[in-house]
Amino acid sequence: MAGDLKPVGAFTITPHKVSVCILLQIYAPPAQASVPFPFSSVSQHNRLGLFLLALTKSCDDVVEPTLDELTNQLGEIGGLLNHWLSEHLTRRLSSLASPDDLFNIFSSLRSILGGHETSVLDDDQIILDPNSHLGIFLRRCLLAFNLLSFEAICHLLTDIGIYCKEAASSCRPYELPNEDDSNNEPEELLGYEDMDLETFVFRKVAEEAEARKRARESATFHLHAPKSLFGLVEDVQVPAGSKFKRSNDGRQGRDFACRSDDASRGDSQTGGLFLRTNWQVQGFLREKADLIERHGSSFPLNSFESVLKQLQKLAPELHRVHYLRYLNSLYHHDFPASLENLHCYFDYSAGAEGIDTAPSSSFSSFGNYETALLCLGVMHCHFGHPKQSLEVLTEAVRASQQHNNDTCLAYTLTAICNLLSEVGISSTTGIIDSSHSPVTSIGTSLSIQQQLFVLLRRSLKRAESLKLPLLVASNRLAMAKFNITHVKRALLSFGPKASMKLKTCPSDVCKELRLSSYLLIEFGSDGASLTIDGAFSTAWRKSLQKPMASSVLSHEDEPGGSCDAFQFGSQPSSIPGYVMQLAGASYLLRATAWELYGSAPVARLNALIYATCFSDSSSSADVALAYVKLIQHLAIFKGYKEAFSALQAAEEKFVSLSKSQIQLLKLQLLHERALHRGHLKLAQQVCDEFGALASSVTGVDMELKSEASLRHARTLLAAKQFSQAAAVAQSLFCMCYKFNLQVENATALLLLAEIHKKSGNAVLGLPYVLASLSFCQSFNLDLLEASATLVLAELWLSLGSSHAKRASTLIHRAFPMILGHGGLELRARAFIADAKCYLSDPCFSVSEDPEVVVDSLRQASEELEILEYHELAAEAFYLMAIVFDRLGHLDERENAAASFRNHVVALENPDDDDPLLNGI
């Protein structure tokens, strides 16, 4: 019966699978040449093979395609063969009038499978390998058919009749063949010879459908109002490749289009054959959960909430609905609703629905209390409650150990590691040393960073021993992230110690990132087999009519620029989405690591790989972060015009929410441009926006808080309020030191050195820049070290012309890094400082070698004009005018002086009506 429960992994014969078998017989007919009839070329034959591969991989989709949908997809891959393939398939299905006809079809299918008796074949003969994907599918169909009883075969024959009748009824009247032209197709005359038999068969089909409809209404399966639920699920079906629909203005958030390939299907067909089992509804809810986790707050809240409420009303025992409501509220930042639905989910089901447990876990004896605590701790972390989160996760560790639930313990340790690495660790000191802490056994004399390192290693070893490749990959990413910003220290405080350098190790970071990529090979474990394999194949089939080209930062909502799975290649992929998300996270972390290490080209390359290859399977927040990195690269190396153009395209692609990556990038670009143009009022407004976005909870949004303080200090420095700027920078350094923000420590110290340099206290700035250099060397921040070396040279140069040689040596030492990886501003500053060194050196004569100075100043002025950095550009043109005056080049001197005056006027009178910022 249609309402019977179907276990996960069960394989049953349906009319759609019979259609696929008929197409397989066309693809590999027995005893025919390498390009069989009706194909005219190898490429045409291969295209049908790719389509069949996608069909067989998506055979367990939540909703099977109708005959109309299948023939429409055949039209996209068949080309000139569209008519023949569709007609042949429809005719073969319609000719099935008795169980014997079905038996004959499946008997003939055996001949296209290879075996031991077919070891000698012609070179051009086509035959399916029984161990290939198509061969395994065909063998499963044969086995499933052989297991059917005679009554089940009759039911299958009836289903095929309804399958064909629905396709015929969906045709519009003007699409029916004209009786006058019937003599042009001799094959069609066969249908009129058996008109009475055909009428009898369809009458029986209608009676059987009505009987099954009455049986469904009295079935005990979930559905207390079956017709309503059928209509509900049919109306809200979203295939794996569902799209965003842009709103009319093109700038607002997107809505998920719950589309159907054939909108003309009526309500009478929603109670059809293809969406009614418990297994299928569970698969539908899992699909929606994946969409919520991927798209976050851009997922429609109210519309989907109403769907879930109706599902909950119609099927109260479907407890996964509570979990979907929890996810929906969580990603829309509704704390009370999230907490309530999470409690409801575990109260009603104890987490029994959809929890993939390891064989060693004792879920059946103790329930899933520890899993509930794990979810509650993750929820508190999501809402910015670090202390509550760590308390709950610590209790989850205790419960997991008490119930011998090793899998939950491994995931809980990983969640604690993620919490301690993302939240300010200083605020958690009192909790991590509590009696139930997972690190109590290693002693409390270790620092918080060492405790985190021990936790990471312990979690990684536990995941490896339990053979959980997803968790292993996640832990390796966490270990790589830890190694980027933490120096390894000895864990023992006594005994002999080997000499060690207090530096980070980039090779360890690269090693962990490389090992995390092995997940793609081992993804079959850790419950991955429970995930439907056909989601990507379904998306590939549904996007056959769309171009394969996909562009990053496209300006138009083209079909090729959408987020269908794997549009960049024609080969369908069966790798689950969460596996691709973890594999892509390694590239995103690579981009972050190379940004810190100072290699801008490699960082851009990894961000581009992520945005191109993994955006379809990753969360919208991670994809937005990749776009942010690419736009930041444009701003640094190409100027603000290119960056703002790309930002507008990104805003159209992503929903612009408060504290989103795109919104923060917008504020960053506005602040940098305002400082360069001398618009200090706008810069201060942007600083206030940064401060308002940061959470007031201690230890939360530390990166945002540090950036707000840093930009506030730079704004005060541009306004020549040196004492206030120094106070803010000093407070920033204390906060960063307290919460172990090492990169921000080096930046704050460098800012203090620049404040003292511009205030005329170069001697006071030397200790700060030397301390910054020490931080940069310890953490391998090569580009920041080059910038600090440049500031050190400027400080020496401001102490007098006697230090010009030393300053020039420092600049030339940093030049390879600056010219190879530095942006426009850093390069221009280096050129200007180098020219100052030559002009301050009493041993250097401008008249003997003027090009050394002039070329540097010209290069600096060109790059600063791209950035519209008026203050530094004015300084470059001022020095250029001095050089031309010494050389006696009066025309060049006047041109340089005029450019100098223009930049000074623009700096003193910033234009409030900036055409570049219109619409931003």
N, C-alpha and C positions, 0 to 999 in steps of 0.2 A: 504494500500500500504506500501511497505517496507520503503519508505522514509518519511512516516508521522511522525510528532513529537510525541514523547511518553512522557507523563508527569511523573515526579518523583513519584515512588511508584506504577505505573500502573502494572497490572499483566495480561499477555496475555498467551494464550496457544501456545506452540511451540512444534515441534517434540521431542525435548529433554525432555520437561515436560511430554509428553505422555510416553516416555520411562521410566521415573521415576515412573509414575503411574503403569505401567506394573510390574516394579520391586517391588513396594509396594504390589501389588496383590500376588506376589510370597512370599514376606516376611510374610504377614498376610492373608493367604487364609481363607475364611469363613468355619466354621464348621470343623476345623482340629485340630489335637492334638498340644501339646505345642512345639513339634519338628516336624514341617510339612515336607512333601515331598518337595524337595529332600534332605533336610538337615539330616546329620547323627549325629549331636551333638548340644548341646545348644550353645557352644562357636562359632561354625560355623554360627549358626543362628544369634547370637548377633553381629558377625563381619559384616554381611550384614546390620544389623540394624544401626550400627555406620556409615557405608558407606552411607546409605540412609539419615541419619541425616545430614552428611556433604553435600551431594548432594542437599538436600532441602534448607539448609542454604545458599548455593552458587548459588541458582537458578537465582538470579538477577545479576550475574557476567557480566562484560563487554562483554566477549566472552563465549558463551555456547559451551561445548565440542561437537565434532562430534560423530557419532555413533562408529567410529573406536576408538576414544579416550575413550569413555565410556566402550566399551568392553575390551580394554586394562586394564583399571582400575579395571574392574570386575575380570580380570585374577589375579590381585594382591591380591584381598580379597577373591576370590572364592576358590582358591586351586584346589582340585580335581573337584569342581563343575564348573570350568571355562568354559569348553566346553558346558555343559548343559545350564548354564545361558545365555551365548552368543547366542547359537543357538535358545533358547526359545525366547529371546528378539527379535532377528532378524526375526524369523518366525512370531511372532505376529504382528510386524510392517509391514512385507511384505504382510500379509494376509488382510490388511485393503484396500479393493477395492472399497468401497462405503461409503457414509455418514452414512448408517445404521450400518455399522461395528463400526464406531466411537461411535455412539450412544449406541450400545450394550456394548462397553467397559466401557464407563462412567456410564452406568446404573449398571453394575456389581460392579463397585467400591463402590457404596453406601453400599453394604452388608458388607464391612470390617470395616465400621465405627460404633462405638457404639452409643447408644441413649437411650431415655427413655424406648423404647419398648424392649431393650436388657438388662434390669436390672437383669434378672435371666440368668446366664451363667454357663457353666461347668467350673470346676476348671482349666482344662488344655486348654480351648479354647482361641485362639488368636484373639484379636479384638483391633482396634486402638481407643484410647481415642480421642474424637473430639476436646478436648482442648489441646492435646499434640502438639508438633511441627509438627510431621508427620501428625497428624489429621488435623491441621489447613491448612497445605499445600494441603492436599487432598481436603478439603472443598473449598479452593480458586480455585483449578483446576476445581472442579465441577461447581462452580458459574461462572467462566470465560467461560466454555464451554456452559453453559445454556444461557449465554448472547450473544453467537455468532449467527449471522444470517445464513441462509442456504448458501448464497454465501461465507461467511467467513469459514464455515465448509468445503466447497469444496476447498477453498484455503489452509486450514490446511491439507486436504487430499493430495493435490498436494505437499505441503512442505514436508510431510512425505515421499512421493515417491522420491523426490529429496534427502532427508536425507538418505534414504536407497541406492539410486543409487550412491551417492558419496562414501558411504562405500564400495559398490561392485566394483566401478571403481578403488579404491585405492589398491585393492588386486593385488598382483603380479601374473602373469600367473601360476607360479608353485605352487601357493597356492590354485588354484581352485581344486575342487574335481575331482577325476579321474572317467571317465565314467565307467571304468571297475569295480570300487568298488561301483557303485551306488546301486547295489542290496543288499549291506550290511546295508544300511539305508533305511528301508521301508518308513520313513516319507518323504524322498527326492523325492520319486516317485510322490507325490502329486503335486509337482511343474511342472511336465511334462504333467500332464493331462490337464492343462489349459494354454498351451503354447501360443495359439493364443490370449486369453484374456490378458495374461501378456504382450505380445508384444504390444497389443493395448494400454494398460495402460501406458507403458513406453514411447510410441510414444506421447501420450497425455501429459505426464509429460514433455517431451523435448520441445513440442510446448509451453506449459504454461511457462516454464523457459525462453524460448526465448522471449515470449511476455512481461514477467515481466522485462527482461533485457532492452528491448526497452523502457518500461515505466519508468524505473529508469533513463535512459539517458535524459528524458524529464521532470523529476520531478523538483519541485521548492525547494526541501530540500537542504540547505547548499551547496550541491556538484555541483559545476560548471564543474567539471571533475570527475564524479562519479567513473568511473573505476579506475582512478589513485588514488583517495583517498581511495577506498576500498583496493587496493593493498598496499598503503602506510601504512594504519593502521594495516592490517594483517601482514605486514612484521615487524612492530616494536612492536607487542604486547608483553607485559611483564606481566606474571601472578603475583599474590600477593606474591608468594614465589619465586620470581626470585633470581638467584644466582650470586655470583661473579665468574668470571672465572680467575684463576690465570695465569699470564704470564709465559713464558717459563722458566725464571730464578727463578721464585718463590719468588722473593723479591721485585718486582716492584708493581705498583698500579694495581688494578683489574678493569676489564671491565665488564659491565653488559651484560650478555648473553641474547640476545633477542631470546629466544628459542621457538620452536614450537614442540609440542609432535609428530607431524607427518610432517617431513620435506619433504615428498614426495608429498604433496599436490601442485598441479600446480596452475598457474595463473588463470586458468579458474574457480577455486573454490574460489579465493579471492573475487570475486564478489558474493559470496553466500548469505546465509540467515541471518548471525548472527552478523554482525557489520555494521550497516548502519544508525541507528537513532541518532537524536541529543542527546538524553539522554545517549546513549551508548558512543558516542564520548566524552561527558562531563565527564562521569565516567572514561573513559580512561585517560583523562587529569588530573583528580583528583588523580588517581592512580599514575601517573608520578610525580605529585607535592609531594605526600607523600614520594616517593622514593628519590626525590631531597632533601627534608628536613631531611630525615633519614641519607642519605649517604654523603651529603655535597659535598665537593670538589672532592671526589672519583667518583662522578657520571660523565659519559662521557660528556664533554662539546660540542665538535664540532659535533659529530654524532647526538646528540639529537637536537642541534641548527638547523642543516640542516632539520631535520624532522619537527620542528616547523615552519621554514620558508616556507616549502612546504605546510604545513597545512594552514598557513596564506595566501598563494597565492591562494590556492584552495577554501578557505572559509574565505573571509575577515571579514564576520560578526561574526565569532567565536572569540570573543574578549578575551576569557580566554587564548588564545595562547600568548597574550602579557604578561599576568601574569606569565605564565610558563617561558617565556623568561626572565622575571625579576628575578624569583627565580633562574634560571640556572646561570644567570650572578652574582647574589648576592652571591651565595655559591662558585663561582669561583673567587670572589674578583675583579670583573670588575665594578668599580664604574660608569664610563660614560654609559656603556651599561645598568646597572641596573637602573640608573636614567631615561634614555631615555625610556626604556620599561615600567617603572612604570607610567611615564607621559602618554605614549600612551594608557595604559590600562584604566586609569581613564578618559582620554580625549575622548576615543571612546565609553566607556560603562558606565562611571560614577560609576564604581564598581558594576554595577547591576548584573553581572554574578557571581554566586557562593558566594555572600555575604549573610550569614544567619543572618537576622535581627530579633529582638524581635518584638512582635506584637505592642508594645507601641512606636516603633521608627517611625519617620516621614520621612522615606526615599523617599516615593513617592512625597512628597511636596518639599523637599529641596535637593534631590540628595544625594550624599555620599561624600561630600567634607571633612568632618571630618575623615572619614575612610581613604581617600587618605593621609591626614596629618598624621594619625597614622602610616600607612605603610612607609611614608617618614621618620618619626622620628625613627622608628625601623631600617630602612636602614642606617641612619646616625650613629646610635649606633653600628650597625654591623661593619661599616667601621672605627670606632674609632674617630668619630666626636661628642664628648659629648655636646659641647655648641650648635652646630647646632641642634642636636637631641632634646635637652631640649627646645630650642626655638620653634621648630615645634610642639612638643608634648603639650607645653603650649597653642599654637594657636589651637590645636585640642581640648583641654579642653574648650576653649572659644566657638569654633564652635559647639561642642556637647551640651553645655548648651544653646546656642542660638537656636538650632534646636530641643531641647528636646530629643536628642538621648541618652537615658540613657545607653543603651548597649555599645555604642562606648565610652561614658564617663568612664564607669567602666573599659573597656580594656585599655583606655589611662592612667588612674590613675595607673593601674598595670604596664604598660610600664614605667612610670616615676619612680615608686618604684624600678623596676629592674635596670633602668639606674643609679639611685642614689646609689644603693647597690653595683653595679659592678664597677662603675667608681669612681675615687677619688672625694669625695664630696666637698673638699675645692675649687676645680676649678669651682664649679657651684654656689657659694654663691651669686654672683651678679645677676644671672638669676632667681634663685628661689625666690628672694625677689622682683621681678618685679611686675608691676601693674596687669598683667594677670596671675600671678602665682596661682595655685590651693590651695596654703596654705597662701595666703595673708590675708584671713579672720581670721586666727588664730593669727595674729600678727607676727612681725618680731623679737621679743625679744627671741624667742625660738632658740635653737641651731639647726644646720643642722640635727643632729641625731634625735632630738625631732620632727622636721618637717617631717622627713622621717617616724617616728613612727606614727604620725597623719595621714599621707597619707596612710600608710598601713591599719590602722584601718578604715579609711573612705572608701577605696577601697573594703575592705572585707565586710563591712556592705552593701555597694551598690550592690555588687555581690550577697549577700544573699537575699536582698530584691527583686532583679530581677530574683531570682531562676536560676542562672547560675552556675551549680555545677562545671564545668570545671574551671571557673574563681575563684570560691571559693577555690577549691583545690590548684590552683596556688598561690593565695594570702596567704593561710595557709602555704605553703612551704616558701614563701617570709618572712612571719612573724616568722617562725621557724629559718630561716637563720639570721634574724635580732636579735632574742633573743640569738643566740649563742655568738655573739661578741659585744653586746651592753648592758650596764647596764641601767635598768629602773630608770628614775628620775622623780620627780614631775613636771608636766607641768605648775603649777601655781607658780609664783615667790613671792606671798604674801599670807597672812593668815596663820592660824595654819597648821602645817604639822605633820603627824604621823611619828614616827621614822621608818626608813627603812634602810636595809643593802644595801650598794652599791656593789651588786654582781649580776652576771647573775643567771638565774633560769633554770637549766636543765630540771626540771619538766615541765615548760612551753613549752620548745622545744619539749619534747616527746609528750605533749598533742596536739600541733599543727600538728606534724607529724602523730599522730594516727588519728586525725580528717580528715586530707587530704586523708587518705586511704578510707574514706567512699564514695569517688567518684565512686568506683567500683559498689556501690549499686545504685547510682543515675545517672549513665551515660546516661540513656535514655532521659534526658532533654537536653537543650542547643543545639538543632539541631542535636543530635546524631542519631536520626532516619533517617536523610537524608543520612547517610553514609551507603554504601552497607555492609550488614551483613555477606556476604559470603566470604570475602577475606581470613579469617583464615581457613575456611572449604575447600576452593579451594586449599590452600597451603597444608593442611593435606592430601587431596586426591592425590595431585600430588607427595607427598613424601611417598606414601604407600610402594613403593618398596625399601625405604631406611631404614637403621637401626634407631631405636629410640634413641640410645645412643648418647649423646652429651657431649663433653669434653671441659673444659676450658683450654686454652693454649695448644691445641693439636699441635703436630709437623707435622702432615700430613693433607693434604686436603681431608679428608675422607668425604663421603656423610653425615655421621652423624654429622660431625663437621661444617656443613654449617649453613646458617641462615634461614632455613625454619621455619615457624611459629609453635611453640609448638611441637618441636620434642621430648621433654622430657616426653610427655604423649600421649596416644592414643586418649583422648577425645578432639574433636574439640572445639574451643572457639569462641564465636561471639562477644567478647568485642573489640571495635574499637581500632586501633593502638594508636591514640593519648591519649586515656584513659589509656591504659597500660603504655604509656610513662610517664604520670603524676604519676601513681601509683608507677612505678619503681623509679621515681625521689625521692620519700620519702626515699627509702632504700639507695640511693646514698647519700642523705643528712644525713641520720643516720650514715653512715660510716664516713663522714666528721666530724660530731659532736663527735662521740666516739674517733676519732683520736685526736681531740683537748682536750677532757676530759681525755684522757690517757688510754683508754681501747682498747689495740691492738686486742685482740681476738674478741671482739664484732664488732669492725670496720671491721676486716677481714671477719667475718660472713656475715655482711650486704653487703659488696662488692661482696662476692661470690654469695649471693642470687640474687643480681642484674645481675651479669654477666651470671648466669645460667638461670634465669627465665624471664628476661626482655630484653635481648640483641636483640631479634628478632623484637621488636616493638620500640626500642629506636634509637636515632641518633648515628651514628658511633663515634662522639666525646664523648658522655656520656659513651658508652660502653668502649671506649679506656681509659677514666678516671677510670672506675672500674678496668680494667686490670692494670693500673698504680698503683692503691692502693694495689692490690695483689702482684705485683712485688716488690714494696717498702717494703712490709711486708717480702717477701723472703729475700731481701737484708739485712734488719735489724736483722732478726732472724735466717737466714740460711747461710748468706754469699753471696759473689758476684758471685761465680760459679753458684749457683742455679738461682740467679737473672738474670745474663746475658743469661743463657739458656732460661729462660722464656721470656726475652726481644727479643731474636731472633724469637721465636714463635709469639710474638705479632707483630713484624715488618712484618712478613709474612702475618699476618691476616689483618693488617691495612695499609693504604697508609701512608708512612712516608713523611710528609710535614713540611715545616718550621713552627715553633711555634706550632706544633701539640703536644698533650700530650705525645705521644710515643717519639718524638724527644727530648722534655724537660727532660723526664725521663732518656733517654740515656745520656744526658749531666750531669745530677745529679749523676748517677752511675759512670761515668768516673771521675768526679771531686772528689767524695768521695774516690774512689779507688786510684786515683793519690796522694791525701793527705796522705792516710794511707801508701802507699808504698814510700813516700818521693819524688815522681816525680813532683817537683814544676813547672817545665817548662810546662808540660802537663796540670797541674791544672790551670796555668795562661792562657793558650790557651782556655781552656773551659770557664773560666771567661769572656774572651773577646767575646766568642760566645754568652754567656748569654746577655752581654751588647748590642751586635749587634741585637739580636732578639727583644729587647724591643722597643716599639714605642717612638718617640720623642715628641709626644703630651702630654702635662701636664694632669695628672689624668688618663691616659690610661696605661694599662699593669702594674699597680702598684705592683702586686704580683711578676711579673717577674723582675721588676726593683729592688725591695727590695731583692729578692733572689740573683740577680747579685751582689749587693753591699755586701750582707752577705758573699757570697763565695769569693769575692775579699778580704775582711777583713780577712777571715780565711786563705786564701793563704798567705797573708802578715804575719800573725801571725806564720804560719808554717815556713816561711823564716826568722823568728826572727827580722822582721822590725816592732818593736812595735809601734813607733810613727806614722808611716804611717797607720798601722792597726787601731790604736785608732782614727785617724782622719776620716778614712772611716766609722768606726762603729758609731762615733759621728754624722756624716752626715746622716747615715742611720736612726739613732734614730730620728733626727729632721724631716726627711721626713715622717717617719711612724707616728710620733706624729701629724704632720700637716694634714695628710690624714686619721687619725683615724684608723690605722692598729694596732689593739690592741695586737694581738698575736705576730706580728713582733716587737712591742715595747718591750715586755718581752724578746724576743730572742736577740734583739740588746743590751739591758741592761746586759743580761747574758754574751754576748760576750765581752762587755767592762770589766766586772769583770774578765773574763778569761785572757784577754790581760794584765791587771794589775797584775794578779797572776803570769803569766809566766815571766813578766818583773821584778819581785821582789818587786813590790809595792802593797803588800797585803792590807795595810791599805786603799789605794785609791780604791781598788776594793770592799770593804765592802759596801759603799753606793749604788753602782750599783746593787750588788746581792740582797740587801735588797729591793731596788725598784722593781727589777724583781720579787721577791717573792710576793710583794704587788699586782702587775699586775696579777700574776698567781692565787692568791687567789680570786681576784675580778672576774676573768673570768673562774674560776673552771678548770684551766689547770693543772690537778693533776700530770701528768707525767712530764711536764715541771717544775712544782714546786718541784718535787723530784730531778730533775737534778739541779735546782738552790740550793736546800738544800745541795746537794753533793758539789757544788762549794763553798758554804759558809763554809762547814766543811774543805775543802782543804785550804781555805784562813786562817781560824783559825789555822790550823795545821802548815802553813808556818810561822806563827808569833812566833812559839817556842813550845818546848815540854810541857810547862806549860798549853797549851790549848788543849792537846791531849784528855783529858777527854771530854771536850765540843764538840770537833770535832767528837769523837766516838759516843756520844749521838745523834748528828744530823744525822750521817750516819745510825745508827740503827733505827732512827725514819723514815728514808726514805726507808729502806730496803724492807718492804712489797710491796710498790708500784714498786720499781725498779725490784725486783725479780719476781713479778707477771706480770708486763706489760712492763718492759724495754727490750731493745734489747741487742745484744751481747756487743757492745761498752760500753753502760751505765752500764751494769752489771760488766764488767771487771774493769771499772774505780772505781766502788763502792768497789769491792773486794780489789783492790790495795790501795785505801784510807783507808779501814778498817785495812789492814795489816800495813800500815804506822802508824796508830794511836797506835796499839799495840806495835810496835817497838819503837815509840817515848815516850811511857809511862814509866817513871822511875820505876813505881811500878810493871811492867810486866816483868816476866822472861821467856825467850824463852825456856830454858831447862825444865821448869816445864810444860808448855803446848804448845809444838811446833806445834801441828796439827791445832790450831786455825789460825796460820799465814800461814803455809805451804799449807793447803787445799784451803784457799782463793787465794793464789798466783798461785797454780796449775790450779784452775778453771779459773782464769783470763788469764793465759798464753794460755790455750786451746782455749778459745773463741777469743782471739786476733790473734792467728795463723789462725783461720778460716777466719777472716777479713783481714789477712796479714797487721795488723797495727803494723809496725816495731817499732815505737818509744815507744808506751806503752808496747809492748811485751818485748822490751829490758829492760825497767824499771822493769817489773815483774820478769824477769829472774835475773836481778841484785840484787833485794831484796831477791830472793830465794837463790842466792849464798851466800849472807851475813848470812842468817838464817842457812844454812847448815854449813857454816864456824864456827858459834858460837856453833853449835851442835857437831862439829867435824866429820861430814859426808863428807869425802874428795871426794869420787867418785861422790856423788850427787852434791857437790860444783863444781867440774870440768865440769860436764855435764851442769849445769846451766850457768856456765861461758862461755862454748862453744856456747850455744844457745844465750847468750847475745851478744857475738862477731859476730855471724852470722847475727843477726838482725841489729846490728850497721853497718856492712859492706853493707847489703842490703839497709839500709836507706841512706848511703852516696853514694852508687853507684846503683841507680835505673836502672832496666833492661828496655831498650827502646823496646825490642822485647818481648812483653808479649803475650804468646800463648793464654791466655784467651780472649784477645782483638782482636785476628785475625778475620777479617770479621765484627767487630763492628765499 
